[in-house]
Amino acid sequence: MIKPDIISILQNKIKWITNNDNTNILVGPITLPVNLDGETVTFKWYSWLNAADEDLQQGDTKEATELLISRLSSLKLADAQQSSVLVYGDFEHSDEALIRMHSICHTGDIFGSKRCDCGFQLRQSMKMIAQHGSGALFYLANHEGRGIGLFSKAMAYILQEEGYDTVEANLELGFADDSRDYSDAISVLQHLRSKPVTLITNNPKKLEALKAAGMNTGKRIPLWGDVSVFNEKYLRTKVTRSGHLEAVKTADFFEGRVAK
């Protein structure tokens, strides 16, 4: 039996977001103080779950909250990642807001791997959002390896060590170059904010996904950096094969600027 006060507390922090017959359950906001280069910056944190089970798609009611809590331990959510979003400032109402759609990178974000620039992009975009005064960082858990998963990414890394680039490695393993989907994240974004946003990205596909969903986003801020001998080929491949937009000419970006 679930205590009434538990249901009451959680019901106020849970929202059902339905878009095109697809339902996501959003929980938050939760106060999350974050250490950014020795300074404590306070974000508001949300996480969401796709309600694939029709029984969990009931909406914002006491009964729906009670059912979700009763099912929670049996869903085995630790066996699969859930996405989340860090919100800073008055994200809903501010005239200008930055957003970052960040794909999870276990090796770069957690271990600080220099094979990619993901860890740098994660921390730098958080700093940019805090400095700007309003924004949100979406952390997309099913995007590992551009959507192939961590185990498959490990096998792709083995191929890359034999000379294949990131695109070739994914293709040789039977995947598309990029199979990421942004629809769930965009539905959450539209729930949190209707005003225009500026996207922090080098990837035009992210910008196109927002525009296709009707989101007002005409501006983009590039995010290049942390170039080294370990990730130069990876970064070049982003531009030459995956269509990422350059901040400057490729030659100017790479030549003479790679850390030795």
C-alpha positions in Angstrom: 0.0 0.0 0.0 1.4 3.3 -1.1 1.2 6.1 1.6 -1.1 9.0 0.5 1.6 11.6 1.4 4.1 9.8 -1.0 1.6 10.0 -3.8 0.8 13.7 -3.0 4.5 14.7 -3.0 5.3 13.0 -6.3 2.1 13.9 -8.1 3.1 17.5 -8.0 6.4 16.7 -9.6 5.2 14.4 -12.4 3.8 15.5 -15.7 2.5 13.4 -18.6 3.5 14.9 -22.0 1.6 13.5 -25.0 2.6 14.3 -28.6 1.5 12.4 -31.7 0.3 9.4 -29.7 3.7 9.2 -27.9 3.7 9.8 -24.1 6.7 10.8 -21.9 6.5 11.0 -18.2 8.5 13.9 -16.9 9.6 14.2 -13.3 11.0 17.4 -11.8 12.2 20.0 -11.2 14.8 18.9 -8.7 17.4 21.3 -7.3 20.9 20.2 -8.5 23.9 22.2 -7.4 26.8 21.5 -9.8 30.5 22.1 -9.5 31.7 24.0 -12.6 35.4 24.8 -12.3 35.2 25.2 -8.5 32.1 27.3 -8.6 28.7 25.9 -7.4 26.0 26.6 -10.0 22.5 25.6 -9.3 20.4 24.0 -12.0 16.9 22.5 -12.1 17.0 18.8 -13.1 14.3 16.7 -14.8 14.3 13.2 -16.1 11.8 11.5 -18.4 10.6 8.0 -19.2 8.8 7.0 -22.4 5.5 5.4 -21.4 5.5 2.4 -23.8 3.1 0.6 -21.5 -0.4 1.8 -22.3 -1.5 1.5 -18.7 1.1 4.2 -17.8 -0.3 6.7 -20.3 -3.2 7.8 -18.2 -2.2 11.4 -17.6 -1.8 13.8 -14.6 -4.1 12.1 -12.1 -3.6 10.7 -8.6 -4.5 7.3 -9.9 -1.9 7.5 -12.7 0.8 8.6 -10.2 -0.1 5.7 -7.9 0.1 3.2 -10.7 3.5 4.5 -11.8 4.9 4.2 -8.3 3.5 0.7 -7.9 5.1 -0.4 -11.2 8.4 1.4 -10.7 10.4 -1.4 -9.1 9.3 -4.0 -11.7 10.3 -1.8 -14.7 14.0 -2.6 -14.2 14.9 0.9 -15.3 18.6 0.3 -14.2 18.9 -2.1 -17.2 18.2 0.8 -19.6 19.3 4.5 -19.5 16.8 7.3 -19.1 17.4 10.8 -20.5 17.3 14.0 -18.5 17.6 17.8 -18.8 19.4 20.4 -16.7 17.5 23.7 -16.7 19.1 27.0 -15.7 17.5 30.4 -14.9 14.0 31.4 -16.0 14.0 29.0 -19.0 10.3 29.2 -19.6 9.9 33.0 -19.8 13.3 34.5 -20.7 13.5 36.1 -24.1 16.8 34.5 -25.0 17.7 30.9 -24.0 20.5 28.5 -25.0 19.9 24.8 -25.4 22.3 21.8 -26.0 21.1 18.4 -27.2 24.0 16.3 -25.8 24.3 12.7 -26.7 25.6 10.5 -23.8 29.2 9.5 -24.2 30.3 7.1 -21.4 34.0 7.3 -22.3 34.2 11.0 -22.9 31.7 12.4 -20.3 32.6 10.1 -17.5 36.2 8.9 -18.1 37.4 12.0 -19.8 38.5 10.2 -23.0 40.5 12.3 -25.5 39.4 10.1 -28.4 36.4 12.5 -28.8 35.4 16.0 -27.8 32.2 15.0 -25.9 33.4 15.7 -22.4 34.6 19.1 -23.4 31.4 19.9 -25.1 29.3 18.8 -22.1 31.2 20.9 -19.6 31.6 23.9 -21.9 27.9 24.0 -22.9 26.9 24.0 -19.2 29.3 26.9 -18.6 27.8 28.8 -21.6 24.3 28.3 -20.4 25.1 29.5 -16.9 27.0 32.5 -18.2 24.1 33.3 -20.5 21.6 33.3 -17.7 19.0 31.0 -19.2 19.1 27.6 -20.9 18.8 23.9 -20.8 21.1 20.9 -21.4 19.3 17.8 -22.6 21.3 14.6 -21.8 20.2 12.0 -24.2 20.8 8.5 -22.8 20.0 6.4 -25.9 22.4 8.2 -28.2 25.6 6.4 -27.2 27.9 6.0 -30.3 25.4 8.0 -32.4 22.6 5.6 -31.4 24.4 2.2 -31.5 24.9 1.6 -27.8 27.9 1.3 -25.6 28.8 -2.4 -26.4 28.6 -1.7 -30.1 30.6 1.5 -29.7 33.4 -0.6 -28.1 33.5 -2.8 -31.2 33.5 0.3 -33.4 36.5 1.6 -31.4 38.4 -1.6 -32.2 37.7 -1.0 -35.9 38.9 2.6 -35.5 42.1 1.4 -34.0 42.7 -0.6 -37.3 42.2 2.6 -39.4 38.5 2.9 -40.0 37.0 6.3 -39.3 33.9 6.7 -37.1 31.4 6.6 -40.0 33.0 3.5 -41.6 33.1 1.6 -38.3 29.4 2.2 -37.7 28.5 1.1 -41.3 30.7 -2.0 -41.1 28.8 -3.1 -38.0 25.5 -2.8 -39.8 24.4 0.5 -38.4 23.6 3.9 -40.0 26.2 6.6 -39.6 23.8 8.4 -37.3 20.6 6.8 -36.0 19.8 9.3 -33.2 16.2 10.5 -32.8 15.3 13.8 -31.0 11.5 13.5 -30.9 11.2 12.7 -27.2 13.7 15.5 -26.2 11.9 18.0 -28.4 8.5 17.1 -26.8 10.0 17.8 -23.4 11.6 21.0 -24.7 8.2 22.2 -26.0 6.6 21.5 -22.6 9.2 23.5 -20.8 9.4 26.5 -23.2 7.5 27.9 -26.3 9.7 30.9 -27.0 12.7 30.8 -29.4 15.9 29.0 -28.5 19.5 29.2 -29.7 21.1 25.8 -30.2 24.6 25.0 -29.2 25.8 22.6 -31.8 28.0 21.9 -34.8 25.5 19.3 -36.2 22.9 20.6 -38.7 20.7 17.5 -38.1 19.9 18.7 -34.6 18.8 22.1 -36.0 16.7 20.5 -38.7 15.0 18.2 -36.1 13.9 21.2 -34.0 12.7 23.2 -37.1 10.8 20.1 -38.4 9.0 19.9 -35.0 7.9 23.5 -35.3 10.3 24.8 -32.7 11.4 28.5 -33.2 15.1 28.2 -33.5 16.9 30.4 -36.0 20.2 30.7 -34.2 23.1 28.4 -33.7 26.3 28.7 -31.7 29.2 26.4 -32.7 31.1 24.4 -30.1 34.6 23.4 -31.3 37.6 22.8 -29.0 39.8 20.4 -27.1 41.7 19.4 -30.3 44.5 16.9 -29.8 46.5 14.3 -31.7 44.1 11.7 -30.2 40.9 13.1 -31.7 42.0 15.0 -34.8 40.8 12.3 -37.3 37.5 12.0 -35.4 36.9 15.8 -35.6 37.8 15.9 -39.3 35.4 13.0 -40.0 32.6 15.0 -38.3 33.1 17.8 -40.9 34.0 15.9 -44.0 31.7 12.9 -43.7 29.0 13.7 -41.2 28.2 17.2 -42.4 29.0 19.1 -39.2 29.3 22.8 -39.6 32.7 24.4 -39.2 33.3 27.4 -37.0 36.2 28.3 -39.3 37.8 26.7 -42.3 38.9 23.2 -41.7 42.6 23.9 -42.4 42.6 26.9 -40.0 41.0 24.8 -37.3 43.3 21.8 -37.4 46.6 22.9 -38.9 49.0 24.3 -36.3 46.4 24.1 -33.5 46.6 20.5 -32.6 48.1 20.0 -29.2 51.3 17.9 -29.3 
